[in-house]
Amino acid sequence: MNNERYKRLGRVGMALLLFSPVCFAQNRAIEPDARGQIDAGNHAWVDGMKMGNAAQIAATYTEDAVDCTSRGECSRGRSSIEQHFKDQIRMLGPAQSASVTSIGAVQQGTFIYEWGHAEAAWGNGKKMVDRYLTAWRRDPDGRWRIFRNMAIPQD
């Protein structure tokens, strides 16, 4: 069997897995309260970037969160994530503009998987335009926080 045939079989197998009824049965619409908290968390990133407030951004993460940049550099834990944003703000200053656009999300139990794109621009002409994939986790107190976040570079 040649490599192309293996690749084709792999794609077919993945498609069957992704579109199986079991997969759909586990996904459900996002609870309205969760959607509101996620929107507030995304807005906290926008405001934090514009105000240069790393603590505001980091507050949206769980204590054991992992946040990865589009270059694959990852910060582990809320305090490390806050330090990463402090360093970024120290180098670039507050963003002149920032936005988050959530494109889709699905809930599975105490996790919500959200994807979209985020942008920021600074006075020195530097811009960040990334797609993202975020796993939000509901804390025991009912609050949704970022558990895993991965920025994906634009093509």
Secondary structure as UniProt FT lines:
FT   HELIX           3..18
FT   HELIX           21..26
FT   HELIX           32..51
FT   HELIX           54..58
FT   TURN            59..60
FT   STRAND          61..68
FT   TURN            70..71
FT   STRAND          74..76
FT   HELIX           78..92
FT   STRAND          97..108
FT   TURN            109..110
FT   STRAND          111..121
FT   TURN            123..124
FT   STRAND          127..138
FT   TURN            140..141
FT   STRAND          144..153
//
